[in-house]
Amino acid sequence: MSLDDDWKKNLATLITQFGGVPHGSTHAELTAELASALDTNPTWSNIWLTWATLRAELPFENDVVTFRRHVKLSGAAAALRDLRPRADSTIFGYSATVEIVTDAILVDVHDTSGTDKISGIQRVVRETVGRWVGHHEITLLAWTENRSSLRRLTPEETARIHPAVREDGDDSESAKLVPVHNDRQPAPIVIPNGGLLIVPELSAEGGRALRLLALARFSGTRTAYIGYDQVPVTSGETASEGIASHFPLYLDAVAYSERVLTISESTAVEFRAWKNALAASGRTGPEVQAVFLSGDSLLPTDDDITQTRALLKIDATPMVLVVGSHEPRKNHLSVLQAARSLWRRGLKFQLVFIGGAGWNSAAFENLTRSMRDDGYPLTVVKAATDALLSSSYRLADVSVFTSFHEGFGLPIVESLRAGTPVIASNVGSMQEIADRYAGVTTIDPHSDDALESALERFLTDHAFADAERAAIAANSFVTWDDYAAVLWNLFTG
């Protein structure tokens, strides 16, 4: 099909969407019919849908405003003549054909569907959206390579979204999500028309965020987000330059959304404060509500435990576990300081870090290398499977999560679910978790002495450590099934 044929097909589709019946067969006839419909009803949603469909990409805010002004000043016929299809419409492997999806529930899982990572946001997306797939009719979407358009997932991407364990084992709904395209048949561009678009991951890339802003403001499609944190705003010194510069664009898009469900009350406080500031620009902002996050630790097999014990070279001495990336905000240098002090005082224990390098982790890398060279029993695992992670939690005597700022602190709950007590920060969401669940000892994350004292107590006061471990059994944890169901009801209700 030629680009002109695609253009005529899209014109006919728009005429139908606006309540008409296409009568013409030529480009000129169909354009005249669409122009008449647009002149009659140049609403923001009609303007947005026309621009997106004929360009086969999602517009920026200024694209929509400029196109509507052109329609109002010069008439729709002139505006449509000037609106030509993208010159690069097939450069990334996608055709100019569009699929207008009307009044559907769409979920943007671009980042998670494109990676096998299992930590943080990816974990939340898989455990929630994967469950929605099993129980509700939804359409999973990702972005084209240049972040200009939405598309359906490939089979490989779809497989990454399903949870590791499905409670009912029913995959019947997943058939609805299998894309019709393949390498020989380029995927159509998906254009939302009404309905709801849920964004369960951080969508801070500039092009993606700005197109979502225009969609939420003009298209008539409602948007809703899971809110993870506002670290780049409230703890800017701990964020990389890239995320710090793009995060305001993400917030601009969220400002036009219907609802933000945050993963903790601490994060909700941040989003509500930001929402209050929107009044200065005449915006209202979304409804903000906290939904306390779940967390789990899969039950490892005996072989998993044996293999992990061998990999980490765990002996009879206690093991202290730290899970998380090594960026400065995670405060891992303080853990190294406390551990080195205790080792020098003669305490025997092994320290294990599990997590990727993260942003600005050179200081951590250099210090751990130096300490290993000095013979300290220190292990750093950069990538871990679910089996290794869950086994490590169960082999640990105590885990440490003393970050300066977190939206939630998933490793705290994962450790507790494995039956292992935690030393955590006494601020924000981490204190919130400690207030809800037994087995968490909180300290000032800015005090090396406080961390050293807490670690020493766990390693030397066996009665205290046993009591903390025993207290965990009384906890009633939020399950992923519960969390996913609450989110769905709030997003769609």
Secondary structure as the mmCIF struct_conf table of DSSP 4:
data_model
#
loop_
_struct_conf.conf_type_id
_struct_conf.id
_struct_conf.beg_label_comp_id
_struct_conf.beg_label_asym_id
_struct_conf.beg_label_seq_id
_struct_conf.end_label_comp_id
_struct_conf.end_label_asym_id
_struct_conf.end_label_seq_id
HELX_RH_AL_P HELX_RH_AL_P1 LEU A 3 GLN A 17
TURN_TY1_P TURN_TY1_P1 PHE A 18 GLY A 19
BEND BEND1 THR A 26 THR A 26
HELX_RH_AL_P HELX_RH_AL_P2 HIS A 27 THR A 40
HELX_RH_AL_P HELX_RH_AL_P3 TRP A 44 ARG A 55
TURN_TY1_P TURN_TY1_P2 ALA A 56 ALA A 56
BEND BEND2 GLU A 57 GLU A 57
HELX_LH_PP_P HELX_LH_PP_P1 LEU A 58 PHE A 60
HELX_RH_AL_P HELX_RH_AL_P4 GLU A 61 SER A 74
HELX_RH_AL_P HELX_RH_AL_P5 ALA A 76 ASP A 82
HELX_LH_PP_P HELX_LH_PP_P2 ARG A 84 ARG A 86
TURN_TY1_P TURN_TY1_P3 ALA A 87 PHE A 92
BEND BEND3 GLY A 93 GLY A 93
BEND BEND4 ALA A 96 ALA A 96
STRN STRN1 VAL A 98 THR A 102
BEND BEND5 ASP A 103 ASP A 103
STRN STRN2 ILE A 105 ASP A 108
HELX_RH_AL_P HELX_RH_AL_P6 HIS A 110 SER A 113
TURN_TY1_P TURN_TY1_P4 GLY A 114 GLY A 114
BEND BEND6 SER A 119 SER A 119
HELX_RH_AL_P HELX_RH_AL_P7 GLY A 120 HIS A 135
BEND BEND7 HIS A 136 HIS A 136
STRN STRN3 THR A 139 TRP A 143
TURN_TY1_P TURN_TY1_P5 GLU A 145 ASN A 146
BEND BEND8 ARG A 147 SER A 148
STRN STRN4 LEU A 150 ARG A 152
HELX_LH_PP_P HELX_LH_PP_P3 LEU A 153 THR A 154
HELX_RH_AL_P HELX_RH_AL_P8 PRO A 155 ILE A 161
BEND BEND9 HIS A 162 HIS A 162
BEND BEND10 ALA A 164 VAL A 165
BEND BEND11 GLU A 167 ASP A 168
HELX_RH_3T_P HELX_RH_3T_P1 SER A 172 LEU A 177
BEND BEND12 VAL A 180 VAL A 180
STRN STRN5 ASN A 182 ASN A 182
TURN_TY1_P TURN_TY1_P6 ASP A 183 ARG A 184
STRN STRN6 GLN A 185 GLN A 185
HELX_LH_PP_P HELX_LH_PP_P4 PRO A 186 PRO A 188
STRN STRN7 ILE A 189 ASN A 193
BEND BEND13 GLY A 194 GLY A 195
STRN STRN8 LEU A 196 VAL A 199
BEND BEND14 GLU A 201 GLU A 201
BEND BEND15 GLU A 205 GLU A 205
HELX_RH_AL_P HELX_RH_AL_P9 GLY A 206 PHE A 218
BEND BEND16 SER A 219 GLY A 220
STRN STRN9 ARG A 222 GLY A 227
HELX_RH_AL_P HELX_RH_AL_P10 VAL A 231 THR A 234
TURN_TY1_P TURN_TY1_P7 SER A 235 SER A 235
HELX_RH_3T_P HELX_RH_3T_P2 GLY A 236 THR A 238
BEND BEND17 ALA A 239 ALA A 239
HELX_RH_AL_P HELX_RH_AL_P11 GLU A 241 VAL A 254
TURN_TY1_P TURN_TY1_P8 ALA A 255 TYR A 256
BEND BEND18 SER A 257 GLU A 258
STRN STRN10 ARG A 259 THR A 262
BEND BEND19 ILE A 263 SER A 264
HELX_RH_AL_P HELX_RH_AL_P12 GLU A 265 ALA A 277
HELX_RH_3T_P HELX_RH_3T_P3 LEU A 278 SER A 281
TURN_TY1_P TURN_TY1_P9 GLY A 282 GLY A 282
STRN STRN11 GLU A 287 ALA A 290
HELX_RH_AL_P HELX_RH_AL_P13 ASP A 302 LEU A 311
TURN_TY1_P TURN_TY1_P10 LEU A 312 LYS A 313
BEND BEND20 ALA A 316 THR A 317
STRN STRN12 MET A 319 VAL A 323
BEND BEND21 GLY A 324 GLY A 324
BEND BEND22 GLU A 327 GLU A 327
HELX_RH_3T_P HELX_RH_3T_P4 PRO A 328 LYS A 330
HELX_RH_AL_P HELX_RH_AL_P14 HIS A 332 ARG A 344
TURN_TY1_P TURN_TY1_P11 ARG A 345 GLY A 346
STRN STRN13 GLN A 350 ILE A 354
BEND BEND23 GLY A 355 GLY A 355
TURN_TY1_P TURN_TY1_P12 TRP A 359 ASN A 360
HELX_RH_AL_P HELX_RH_AL_P15 ALA A 362 ASP A 373
TURN_TY1_P TURN_TY1_P13 ASP A 374 GLY A 375
STRN STRN14 LEU A 378 VAL A 381
BEND BEND24 LYS A 382 LYS A 382
HELX_RH_AL_P HELX_RH_AL_P16 ASP A 386 LEU A 395
BEND BEND25 ASP A 397 ASP A 397
STRN STRN15 VAL A 398 PHE A 401
BEND BEND26 PHE A 404 PHE A 404
BEND BEND27 GLY A 407 GLY A 407
HELX_RH_AL_P HELX_RH_AL_P17 LEU A 410 ARG A 417
TURN_TY1_P TURN_TY1_P14 ALA A 418 GLY A 419
STRN STRN16 VAL A 422 SER A 425
BEND BEND28 ASN A 426 VAL A 427
HELX_RH_AL_P HELX_RH_AL_P18 GLY A 428 ARG A 436
BEND BEND29 TYR A 437 GLY A 439
STRN STRN17 VAL A 440 ILE A 443
TURN_TY1_P TURN_TY1_P15 PRO A 445 HIS A 446
HELX_RH_AL_P HELX_RH_AL_P19 ASP A 448 THR A 460
HELX_RH_AL_P HELX_RH_AL_P20 HIS A 462 ALA A 471
HELX_RH_3T_P HELX_RH_3T_P5 ILE A 472 ALA A 474
HELX_LH_PP_P HELX_LH_PP_P5 PHE A 477 THR A 479
HELX_RH_AL_P HELX_RH_AL_P21 TRP A 480 THR A 492
#
